């Protein structure tokens, strides 16, 4: 029992009051929240892409809780972004309903999803990695070389990682995503035409 006149310790309420939401059908996972940043409710993000423009263009992020450790929320919630900007090798952001560091720390580990429709329009001859996934790769002779299952950044260039099958075996081949080898990308037809031979 507290004595009359005893000092009252301040209590910080870190309950997350975020709006439950349905994950959009075209949602793409674009990063994770690493930790709180500063004391005013900002938080630090690790983008999945070296070009995190989608984080800057969208003001509606959909969060799902961390797969490990304690969870501050369940299901999918909507985070309304006030500002997001580059910071060193990551991104920092502030959002409505995240007023202080303690509340921001509750977001640690959360997965960030953004609707594909919110991505900025790329320049001609530029493509989002997510749009290339699953595309069939065919060479000039009409030979199917495989489907894109991954992309690798090798510094100045990106490399398409393809999978193709012979009988019961799955194989992998890599093709640099550069003009010297890539003739065209047809997103509607879900096809990439390349100057590449099966025995390369």
C-alpha positions as CSV (number, residue, x, y, z in Angstrom):
1,X,0.0,0.0,0.0
2,X,1.4,3.4,-1.0
3,X,1.9,6.0,1.8
4,X,0.1,9.2,1.3
5,X,2.4,11.8,-0.1
6,X,4.8,9.3,-1.6
7,X,6.1,10.1,-5.0
8,X,4.2,8.4,-7.9
9,X,6.4,6.7,-10.5
10,X,5.4,7.6,-14.1
11,X,4.0,4.7,-16.1
12,X,4.5,4.6,-19.8
13,X,1.7,3.0,-21.8
14,X,3.3,1.1,-24.7
15,X,0.1,-0.6,-25.9
16,X,0.0,-0.6,-29.6
17,X,-3.3,0.9,-30.9
18,X,-2.9,0.0,-34.6
19,X,-5.8,-0.6,-36.9
20,X,-6.4,-4.3,-37.8
21,X,-6.3,-4.7,-41.6
22,X,-6.5,-7.3,-44.3
23,X,-3.3,-7.9,-46.2
24,X,-3.9,-6.7,-49.8
25,X,-3.9,-9.4,-52.5
26,X,-1.0,-7.7,-54.2
27,X,1.0,-7.2,-51.0
28,X,4.8,-7.5,-51.3
29,X,7.1,-8.0,-48.3
30,X,9.6,-5.1,-48.6
31,X,11.5,-5.1,-45.3
32,X,11.6,-5.5,-41.5
33,X,11.7,-3.1,-38.6
34,X,15.0,-3.4,-36.8
35,X,14.5,-1.3,-33.8
36,X,13.5,2.1,-32.4
37,X,15.5,5.1,-33.6
38,X,15.8,8.2,-31.5
39,X,13.4,9.1,-28.8
40,X,10.4,10.6,-30.8
41,X,8.9,7.3,-32.0
42,X,11.0,6.9,-35.2
43,X,12.1,3.3,-36.1
44,X,14.8,1.8,-38.3
45,X,14.0,-0.5,-41.2
46,X,16.1,-3.0,-43.1
47,X,14.8,-3.0,-46.7
48,X,14.8,-6.2,-48.7
49,X,15.9,-4.3,-51.8
50,X,18.9,-2.1,-52.4
51,X,16.4,0.4,-54.0
52,X,13.7,0.9,-51.3
53,X,11.6,3.4,-53.3
54,X,8.4,1.6,-52.4
55,X,9.0,2.4,-48.7
56,X,9.1,6.1,-49.6
57,X,6.2,6.2,-52.0
58,X,3.6,4.5,-49.9
59,X,2.0,6.0,-46.8
60,X,0.2,2.7,-45.9
61,X,2.4,-0.1,-44.6
62,X,0.9,-3.4,-43.5
63,X,2.7,-5.1,-40.6
64,X,2.8,-8.6,-39.5
65,X,4.4,-9.6,-36.2
66,X,7.9,-11.0,-35.8
67,X,8.1,-14.8,-36.3
68,X,10.3,-15.1,-33.2
69,X,10.3,-13.5,-29.8
70,X,7.5,-11.6,-28.0
71,X,4.7,-10.2,-30.1
72,X,3.1,-6.8,-29.4
73,X,0.2,-7.5,-31.8
74,X,-1.3,-10.4,-33.8
75,X,-2.5,-10.7,-37.4
76,X,-2.1,-7.8,-39.8
77,X,-2.2,-4.1,-38.8
78,X,-2.1,-0.9,-40.8
79,X,0.7,1.6,-40.1
80,X,0.1,5.1,-41.4
81,X,3.4,6.6,-42.3
82,X,4.2,10.2,-41.7
83,X,7.7,10.2,-43.1
84,X,10.3,7.8,-44.4
85,X,13.9,8.6,-45.4
86,X,17.3,7.2,-46.1
87,X,19.7,6.8,-43.2
88,X,23.1,5.3,-43.7
89,X,22.6,1.8,-45.0
90,X,18.9,1.6,-43.9
91,X,15.7,3.5,-43.8
92,X,14.1,5.4,-40.8
93,X,10.5,6.3,-40.5
94,X,7.8,7.8,-38.3
95,X,4.2,6.9,-38.1
96,X,0.9,7.9,-36.6
97,X,0.1,6.2,-33.3
98,X,3.9,5.7,-32.6
99,X,4.6,8.7,-30.3
100,X,7.7,7.6,-28.5
101,X,10.7,5.2,-28.4
102,X,9.0,2.8,-26.0
103,X,6.1,2.3,-28.4
104,X,8.5,2.1,-31.4
105,X,10.4,-0.7,-29.7
106,X,7.2,-2.8,-29.7
107,X,7.5,-2.9,-33.5
108,X,10.9,-4.6,-33.5
109,X,11.0,-7.5,-35.9
110,X,7.8,-6.7,-37.6
111,X,7.5,-7.6,-41.3
112,X,6.6,-4.8,-43.6
113,X,4.2,-5.3,-46.6
114,X,3.2,-2.8,-49.2
115,X,0.6,-3.1,-52.0
116,X,2.3,-3.5,-55.4
117,X,-0.1,-0.9,-56.7
118,X,1.6,1.7,-54.4
119,X,5.1,1.1,-55.9
120,X,6.3,4.1,-58.0
121,X,6.4,3.6,-61.7
122,X,9.9,2.5,-62.8
123,X,11.8,4.2,-65.6
124,X,11.9,2.5,-69.0
125,X,14.1,-0.5,-69.0
126,X,13.9,-0.7,-65.2
127,X,12.1,-3.5,-63.4
128,X,11.2,-4.4,-59.9
129,X,12.8,-7.7,-58.8
130,X,9.4,-9.0,-57.7
131,X,8.0,-8.5,-61.2
132,X,10.7,-10.7,-62.7
133,X,10.1,-13.6,-60.4
134,X,8.5,-16.6,-62.2
135,X,9.1,-15.2,-65.7
136,X,9.9,-17.8,-68.4
137,X,13.3,-17.2,-70.0
138,X,13.7,-18.1,-73.7
139,X,16.6,-17.6,-76.0
140,X,16.6,-16.2,-79.6
141,X,16.2,-19.8,-80.9
142,X,13.1,-20.3,-78.9
143,X,14.7,-22.7,-76.4
144,X,13.3,-22.5,-72.9
145,X,16.1,-21.9,-70.4
146,X,14.0,-21.9,-67.2
147,X,12.1,-19.7,-64.9
148,X,13.4,-16.9,-62.7
149,X,13.4,-18.1,-59.1
150,X,15.8,-15.5,-57.6
151,X,17.9,-12.5,-58.4
152,X,21.4,-11.9,-57.1
153,X,23.2,-8.5,-56.8
154,X,26.8,-8.8,-57.8
155,X,27.8,-5.2,-57.3
156,X,27.3,-3.3,-60.6
157,X,25.1,-6.0,-62.1
158,X,22.1,-8.1,-61.2
159,X,22.1,-11.8,-62.1
160,X,18.9,-13.8,-63.0
161,X,18.8,-17.2,-61.2
162,X,16.8,-19.7,-63.2
163,X,15.6,-23.2,-62.5
164,X,15.0,-25.8,-65.2
165,X,14.3,-29.5,-65.1
166,X,15.5,-32.6,-66.9
167,X,13.4,-35.7,-66.0
168,X,13.5,-35.8,-62.2
169,X,16.4,-33.4,-61.6
170,X,16.2,-29.7,-61.0
171,X,19.1,-27.6,-62.3
172,X,20.1,-24.0,-61.9
173,X,21.6,-21.5,-64.3
174,X,22.6,-17.9,-64.0
175,X,22.3,-15.1,-66.7
176,X,23.6,-11.5,-66.1
177,X,20.6,-9.1,-66.4
178,X,22.4,-6.7,-68.7
179,X,21.7,-5.4,-72.2
180,X,24.4,-7.6,-73.7
181,X,22.4,-10.7,-73.0
182,X,18.8,-9.6,-72.3
183,X,16.9,-8.6,-75.5
184,X,13.6,-7.8,-74.0
185,X,11.3,-8.2,-71.0
186,X,7.6,-8.7,-71.6
187,X,5.8,-8.5,-68.2
188,X,2.4,-9.1,-69.8
189,X,3.5,-12.3,-71.5
190,X,5.6,-13.2,-68.4
191,X,8.6,-13.8,-70.6
192,X,12.3,-12.7,-71.0
193,X,14.1,-13.0,-74.3
194,X,17.8,-13.5,-74.0
195,X,20.9,-14.0,-76.2
196,X,22.1,-17.1,-74.3
197,X,22.8,-20.7,-75.1
198,X,21.8,-23.7,-73.0
199,X,25.4,-24.9,-72.8
200,X,26.9,-21.6,-71.5
